[in-house]
Amino acid sequence: MKENMLPLTVAPKNHPLKILKIYMDEKTKHHLDNLGILVGGVLESITDVKGNVIIKVKNGKVAVNQEVASKIYVTAV
């Protein structure tokens, strides 16, 4: 069964999401990896604030802008 991929910008809020694909250059992927945002990882989209998506990753919260969030594809866990 194929997983339902959707960009983080339209993913359901306050539900665990598994990261399936990140469509960014390697430098940006490496930076996201350092923040705990990596393919196979789980995060939770909390809210949108002033053009940023606030996500819960591991034990912290991170804000990513809409452009970055639109290139992170997730599925519900």
Contacts in CASP RR format, 6 or more apart in sequence:
PFRMAT RR
TARGET T0000
AUTHOR 0000-0000-0000
METHOD contacts of the structure
MODEL  1
MKENMLPLTVAPKNHPLKILKIYMDEKTKHHLDNLGILVGGVLESITDVK
GNVIIKVKNGKVAVNQEVASKIYVTAV
3 20 0 8 1.000
3 75 0 8 1.000
4 75 0 8 1.000
4 76 0 8 1.000
5 20 0 8 1.000
5 21 0 8 1.000
5 73 0 8 1.000
5 74 0 8 1.000
5 75 0 8 1.000
6 73 0 8 1.000
6 74 0 8 1.000
6 75 0 8 1.000
7 69 0 8 1.000
7 70 0 8 1.000
7 71 0 8 1.000
7 72 0 8 1.000
7 73 0 8 1.000
7 74 0 8 1.000
8 17 0 8 1.000
8 45 0 8 1.000
8 53 0 8 1.000
8 55 0 8 1.000
8 64 0 8 1.000
8 69 0 8 1.000
8 70 0 8 1.000
8 72 0 8 1.000
8 73 0 8 1.000
8 74 0 8 1.000
9 48 0 8 1.000
9 53 0 8 1.000
9 66 0 8 1.000
9 69 0 8 1.000
9 70 0 8 1.000
11 17 0 8 1.000
11 45 0 8 1.000
11 74 0 8 1.000
11 76 0 8 1.000
12 45 0 8 1.000
12 76 0 8 1.000
13 45 0 8 1.000
13 46 0 8 1.000
13 47 0 8 1.000
14 44 0 8 1.000
14 45 0 8 1.000
14 46 0 8 1.000
15 44 0 8 1.000
15 45 0 8 1.000
15 76 0 8 1.000
15 77 0 8 1.000
16 42 0 8 1.000
16 43 0 8 1.000
16 44 0 8 1.000
16 76 0 8 1.000
16 77 0 8 1.000
17 42 0 8 1.000
17 43 0 8 1.000
17 44 0 8 1.000
17 45 0 8 1.000
17 74 0 8 1.000
17 75 0 8 1.000
17 76 0 8 1.000
17 77 0 8 1.000
18 40 0 8 1.000
18 41 0 8 1.000
18 42 0 8 1.000
18 74 0 8 1.000
18 75 0 8 1.000
18 76 0 8 1.000
18 77 0 8 1.000
19 37 0 8 1.000
19 38 0 8 1.000
19 39 0 8 1.000
19 40 0 8 1.000
19 41 0 8 1.000
19 42 0 8 1.000
19 43 0 8 1.000
19 72 0 8 1.000
19 73 0 8 1.000
19 74 0 8 1.000
20 39 0 8 1.000
20 40 0 8 1.000
20 73 0 8 1.000
20 74 0 8 1.000
20 75 0 8 1.000
21 39 0 8 1.000
21 72 0 8 1.000
21 73 0 8 1.000
22 29 0 8 1.000
22 32 0 8 1.000
22 37 0 8 1.000
22 38 0 8 1.000
22 39 0 8 1.000
22 71 0 8 1.000
22 72 0 8 1.000
22 73 0 8 1.000
23 71 0 8 1.000
23 72 0 8 1.000
23 73 0 8 1.000
24 32 0 8 1.000
24 68 0 8 1.000
24 71 0 8 1.000
28 68 0 8 1.000
29 38 0 8 1.000
32 38 0 8 1.000
32 64 0 8 1.000
32 68 0 8 1.000
32 72 0 8 1.000
35 57 0 8 1.000
35 62 0 8 1.000
36 57 0 8 1.000
36 58 0 8 1.000
37 43 0 8 1.000
37 55 0 8 1.000
37 57 0 8 1.000
37 62 0 8 1.000
37 64 0 8 1.000
37 72 0 8 1.000
42 77 0 8 1.000
43 55 0 8 1.000
43 56 0 8 1.000
43 57 0 8 1.000
43 74 0 8 1.000
44 55 0 8 1.000
44 56 0 8 1.000
45 53 0 8 1.000
45 54 0 8 1.000
45 55 0 8 1.000
46 54 0 8 1.000
46 55 0 8 1.000
46 56 0 8 1.000
46 61 0 8 1.000
47 53 0 8 1.000
47 54 0 8 1.000
48 54 0 8 1.000
49 63 0 8 1.000
51 65 0 8 1.000
51 66 0 8 1.000
52 63 0 8 1.000
52 64 0 8 1.000
52 65 0 8 1.000
52 66 0 8 1.000
53 63 0 8 1.000
53 64 0 8 1.000
53 65 0 8 1.000
53 66 0 8 1.000
53 69 0 8 1.000
54 61 0 8 1.000
54 62 0 8 1.000
54 63 0 8 1.000
55 61 0 8 1.000
55 62 0 8 1.000
55 63 0 8 1.000
55 64 0 8 1.000
64 72 0 8 1.000
END
